[in-house]
Amino acid sequence: MGNKCDITFSGDDSLSYFANGKSLCWFLESKLEEQIKRLHSVVGNAIVDDHNIVVGTGSSQLVQAALYALSPSDQLEPISVVSATPFYSAYPVVTDFVRSGLHKWAGDARAFEKYGPYIELITSPNNPDGIIREPVVNGDQGKLIYDLAYYWPQYTAITSPANHDIMLFTISKCIGHAGSRIGWALVKDKEVAMKMTKFMEISTIGVSKEAQLRAAKILEVVSNSCLDITLENFFEYTFAWLIYKGGEEEDCEKLLKEHKIQTRSGRRFGSDSRNVRISMLSRDEDFNIFLKRLTVVQGSTNRK
Ligand code: PMP
């Protein structure tokens, strides 16, 4: 992208805790709000129009904010928090870390049988196995948090715009800028969005303005890349599905691992072991090493 994503700040920019926008989330930069909405409508992966946007220091902070906002404050017992196995490893830690009286980790959603209110985290596509998921607990008092960190075209087909009460996204997965720590929640219910905003206010008094503005700039460039056919679409350049054609039995993940290439077997995606998925979000330097190693693999299998 060359210098298209460059952004400069003056010494006296962004001094205030407040952003200038009119959003319910008072520290959300309006440029970021605009670019988040634009990208979702360009990609078609989420409905944004009837949702409030709450920005967070990564979606990790938003998971905590959502748990806080959805936990009833008038119950004697903490609310149970569940997710179907295999779940993203941070959920149990985040739920129980400060031993809040509000919520408590209750493990695998498929094994959850307790009657009463609960919160279910639904990660789709899922970390670690990439599977598209739906809620699994069959209760009528459930509150659902959809973690859609990976619902982007480089990871899965975008079949329809998601339209849930709480949806979490992050630039860590959307564009690979994990270090900027920017995530956002799309929240239908105003009260819940206000509670989440309160959580951010108490924990960090908002989210870095520089990180938000930089994210806005990069998201703008990414949206442009999807709309202008003279540009390379960003989302077409982030993973590869590799097929080994040398023989039926080959375990491609194992073969590549012997050559120091870490991949994810096709078996995990319902395909067979001749296929692997390779994450391509790397710098040219790493990519060139990858190509070199691949050439060695090719040479060694040709000799067999
Ligand atoms: N949700 C899922 C499913 C993730 O995989 C991750 C990152 N590994 C996160 C949330 C947290 O992302 P962030 O960097 O935005 O805190």
Boltz pocket constraint, residues with backbone or C-beta under 6 A from the ligand:
constraints:
  - pocket:
      binder: B
      contacts: [[A, 57], [A, 58], [A, 59], [A, 60], [A, 61], [A, 88], [A, 123], [A, 125], [A, 127], [A, 147], [A, 149], [A, 169], [A, 170], [A, 171], [A, 172], [A, 178], [A, 181], [A, 182], [A, 183]]
      max_distance: 6.0
